[in-house]
Amino acid sequence: MKFIATCKLGLESLVTRQLRDLDIEVLETADARVSFSGGAEAMVKSLLWLRTAERVLLVVDEFDAETFDELFEKTKATRWKQYLKPETNIH
């Protein structure tokens, strides 16, 4: 699974170091975010022990879209049932 840890601008190197100290594979560091990969254990470790990250997000799909219609269709094609049950309410 791929995750993104968001952080304040300038704290990316600290988040990267914290992830590596947790033996989590860092994929990419960019402004205000660090992407990493791992399974359920990496997710739990990151949620419990990252001190400089603001949020940990699960990447459910990645694609390029140049128009709103293309964005809509590709978002619609995402395998949402893998993550959300049909009766789930989203607020």
N, C-alpha and C positions, 0 to 999 in steps of 0.2 A: 504494500500500500504506500501511497505517497501522501505526505503531509506538508503543510506550510505553517511555520511558526512566525507570527507577526511580532514586530517590536518597534520601539521608537527608532527613528532615523539616527544612525550612529552606533547603535547597540548590536548590530549584526554580528560583529566579531565575537562578542561575549556570548551570544546565543549559539553561534557555531562552536565555540570552545566548550560550552556546557553540554551540547549534544554529543560532541566527541568524547567528553569525559564520561558520558553515560553509555559509551560504545554504540552510538547510533550513527548510521551512515548519512553524512551530509551530502546532498546532491548539488545544491547551488546556493550561493549567497547573493542577494540583490538588495536594493534600497528598501529598508524597513521589513525585510522578510528573509527567512532561510527555509529552503525546502529540504526535506529529508525523507528517507524511506525506512520501512520496517513493518513489522507485524503488530499484533495487539500489545506485545510487551513494550515495544518502542513507543506506542501511543500512550500507554499508562505511565511509563517512565517520564515522558516529556510533559505530560499533564501534571505529574506530581513534583518534578524536580527542576524544571526550567524556571529560573527566577527572574530573568530579564525579558522573557517573551510575554506578550499580552494575550495572545490566543494561539491555539493549535487547531488548524483546520484540516479536514480530510479532503483531498482532491478526488472528486467523483468522476470527472471527465475533463479532457483538455481538447480544444479544437480552435481553429481560426474561423472567424466570421467577419465578413466585410459589410454586410447589410443586416438590418434588424430581422428581416425575413429569414436569412441564413442562420442568425443567432437563435431565432425561435425554433426553427426546424431541428437544428443540432441539439438544442436543449431538450426538446421534446423527444428526440431519439436516445437520449441518455437512459441507461438502464436504472431508472429510479426505484423499481421494485426490489432491487438488490439492497437498497438502503432504507426505503420507507414502505410501510405497509399501506395498502389502499385506504384503510380507515384512519390513517394518521392525520391529525390536524396540524397545520403549520401556521404559526402566529407571526 
